[in-house]
Amino acid sequence: ERIIIALKKAGFVVGYMGDGINDVSALHAADVGISVDSAADVAKETAQIVLLEKNLDVLVKGVKEGRITFANTLKYVFMATSSNFGNMFSMAGASLFLPFLPLLPKQILLTNLLTDFPEMTIASDNVDAEMVTQPRRWDIQFIRKFMFTFGIVSSVFDYLTFGLLWWLQVPVEQFRTGWFLESVVSAALIVFVVRSRKSVFKSRPGNYLVIATLTIVAVTLALPYLPFASLIGFQPLPLTVLALLGGIVVLYLVTAEVAKHIFYRFVKI
């Protein structure tokens, strides 16, 4: 037990396996207590894991699955915090200068709903090998730096979208439609950038993530042209405006990819 406590104080995550009454205190002190099906009842009660078969491979598989789950959870946190911070900053800033709301409340709710679908498939996403080879821990400082870095990049392109639509002097409905399209499409596609520290061309995303993201992009682009679009406050955009918004999204993804490589060069997870 004293050895376990010393290891924990040194910063290690400690597992302990025991099957007898004399192992109970050590099982309790460990981060993960492991026992076997034939162990004393009190040992099994204290342990977090009870092995039903004489095979330790299940522990290896469990550790691997835990690291995969942790890596995919980090992806969700990175995507959600950076995009939400960027959108909040953009919405607050735009409201100070525009004589109308950049997005209606129902359009904001629809934005959140649509961007949730790709995020839900992150749980089944592929994980880079280096994220599984060694244990990782929550690092709030790292998450905060990531949020500020990519949130600011997101906001820069939101304001670029505002400036473009304002310069083109489009009607209010088309302004909101334009920002809605840029916001949802960029938020959906940015997951391919932030999901891995590798280049987007060197890390293969999961099939469900690809399908969900491309589906949401297609649905989003089609929304302003559907019969009920006016009920949501949308209005079809001219092809030239769509092309310019598409250029902004592509430039945003390229900039985020460059920012990612610079970020990971100076900040280690």
N, C-alpha and C positions, 0 to 999 in steps of 0.2 A: 504493500500500500504506500509506504514512504517513497519507494522508487517511482511509482505512478504519479504521485503528487509532485515530486521533483521534476519529472519529465514535463508535466503540464505547466509548471511554473516557468520552465525553459521555453515554452511556446509550442510544444509538440501536442498533437492530437493522439491520445493513447487508447489502444484497445487492449483488453485483457480477457483471456479465456480460462475458465475454471469450472469445476463440476462438484466441488465439495463445500461443506459448511464453512471450512476455514478460508474459502476463497470469496466469501460474500463481501467482506469489507473492501477487497481489491476490486471486485466487480462493480461495487457501488462507486468507488473513487474514479474508475476509468471513464473516459468519454463514451466508450462503447464497450459494454460488458457482453461477453459471448459465452454461452454454455451449450450443453448437449442434452439430447432427449433423455438420456439415462442418468442425468445429474440429480443431485439432491433437490428436493422441491424448492427449498429456500434459495438455492443458487439459480434455478430457472426463473423464479419470481423476480430476482434482482437483475438478471441479465436483460439486455435489450434485444438480443438475438439468441434464439435457441435453434441449434442445428438438429434437424430430424434425421439426417443421414451422415455417415462417416466420410465426409467429402468436404474439403476446404475450398474447392473451386467456387462454391457459391459465394464465399466471401470476396474472392477476386472479382467475380461478376458484379457483386453488389457495389463494391468500391468503384468499378468502372461506370456502372449505371448512375451512381451518385455524382460522379464527376461530370458525366454527360448532362445530367439534369441541372447541375450547378452552372455549367457553361451556357446552356440554353436559357436559364433564368437570367444570367448576366446580359445576354443579348436583348431580352425583353426589357430589362431595366435600362440599358443603354438607349434603346430605341424610344421608349416611353418618356424617359426624363428629358432627353435632348430635344425631341419634337415638341413635347408639351411646354418646355421652357421657351423654345423658339417661338411657338405660336402665341403664348401668353405675352411675350415681349412685343411681338409684331402687332397683335390685336390692341394692346394698350397704347403703343406708339401711334398706330394709325388712327385710333379714335380721337387723339389730340389734334390731328391736322385735317381729317376728313369731315365734311359737313353732314355725313350720314354714317350709319353703322357699316363697317366693312363686310360683316356677315350677320344675317338674322339669327336669332336664337335657334330656330328649327334647322337652319343650315349648319350651325356649329354642332348640334346634336347628330345630324346626319354625317358630318365629318368624323366625329368620334366613332359612330357605329361602323362606318365603312373601313376605317383604319384598324378597327379591332379584329377584323377577320384574318388578315395576314398575320397579325401578332399571335392569334390563337394557334396557328400552325407551327410556331417556333418550337414548341415542345417536341415536335418530330423532326426537327432540322438536323442535318449532318453537323458533326463537331470535328474541328481540326485536331489532329493527333496530339499536338503539343499541349492542348487543353486537358488531355486525359492522362498524360504521362506522369504528372505530379499534382499533388493536392493544391487547391486554391482556397483563398479566404476572402470574405467580404472586406472590401477596402473602400470605405465611404469617401475618402479623399480622392481616390482614383475616379470614382463615379461622379463626384462633384466636378472634377476637372474635365471629364468627358462631356458632362452635361453643358457646361459653360462653353466649351470649344465648339461642339457641334450645334448647340442651341444658337450661338451667335452666327455661325455659318448659315443656318436655316433662316434666321431673321434677315440677314443681308439679302437673301434672294426673295424673301417675302416683300421687303421694301422695294426691291428691284421690280417685282411684279406690280406693286402699287404704283410706282413711278411710270411704268409702261402704260398701264391702263389709264392713269390720269392724263398722261401725255396724248394718248389716242382719243381722249375725251369721249369715252364710251358711256352709254346710259348707266344709271345706278345698278339696274338689274344685271347688265352685262359685266359691270365691275365686280359685283358679288359672285357672279358665275365664274368669271375668270380666276378670281382668287380661290374659290372653292376647288376648281379643277387643279390649279397649281398646287394647292395645299394637300389635297388628298393623294394625287398622283405622286408627288415628291415624297410624302410621308410613307406611302406604300413601297416605293422603289428604294428608298434609302436603307431599308433593312438589308438589302444585298451588299451594301457598303459596310455598315456597322456590325454585321453578324460575324465578321472575321477580321483579324488583324492583317491577313494576307490580302493580296489583290483580288478583286472580284472575279478575275479570270483564273485564279489559282485555287479557289475554294468553292467546291460545288455545293449549292444549297439543296435542301430536301425537296422532293417532288411536290409534296403538299404545299410547301411554302411558295414554290414557283407558280403552281396552279392558282392558289388563292390570291396571290399578288396580281397576276395578270388578269384574273377575272374581275377583281375590284377595279383595276385600271380601266378595263373595258366598260364596266357598268358606270363608272364615274364619267367617262367621256360621253356615254350615251344619254345620261340623265337630262341634260338641257334640251335634248331633241325629242323627248318622250311627251305624249299628250298631256300628262299631268304636271309637267315641269313648272308651269306658271303657279301651281299651288304651293310649290316650295320656294318660289321667288326666283326661278332660273329663267334665262332667256338664251336662245341659241347664239353662238358667237360666230363672227365671220371667219373664214378659213385663214386669213392673214393673221388674225389675233391668235387663233389656235396654234399656228406655226410658230409665232413669236413666244408664246407660253411654253411650247414644246422645247424651244431653244433654251429658255431659262431653266427648265427642269434638267435638261442634259448638262448644261453648264454647272448647275448645282451639284449633280452627281459626280462630275469630274472634279470639282473643287473639294467636295467632301472626301473623295478618294485620296487626293493629294494631302488634304488636311490630316487624314487618318495616318498616312505614312509618316508625316512630320510629328504628329502627336505621339505615336508609339516609339519614335526614335528618342524622344526626350522623357516620356513617362512610361514606366514599367508596371505591368500588372502582376 
